């Protein structure tokens, strides 16, 4: 039992030691980044006006530019699911209604490349 505890302590200490030189940060926005931004996570947008006690005393809202894909970029949809079986959705014979997935399947877009592990 003591060797397991020692192994855990050693693993935790080595991870903390390695991360201090890796430059890990807590998703801070990068100063000077303007839209369109090409990487995730998106930089946090700050309100640049003055907020008064009422909306009449406040500056009008300044909305940031909408992020747009570069010209010619492919349409990519990433689907990440957890605890889903082979026949979970109605599009593949399951009991969970999935009308949007069925509409995509009717157009020829069927999600068939997935990975699962045995339990």
Number of C-alpha atoms within 10 A of each C-alpha: 6 7 8 9 10 11 12 12 12 12 12 12 12 11 11 11 11 11 12 10 8 8 7 8 8 5 11 10 12 10 8 6 11 13 12 14 16 12 7 7 10 16 17 12 10 9 12 11 11 10 14 10 7 7 9 9 10 12 13 12 11 10 10 12 10 9 12 11 12 10 6 6 8 8 6 6 6 5 7 6 8 6 6 9 10 12 12 15 17 14 21 17 11 13 11 12 13 14 12 10 17 17 13 13 14 11 9 9 11 14 12 8 5 9 6 10 4 3 3
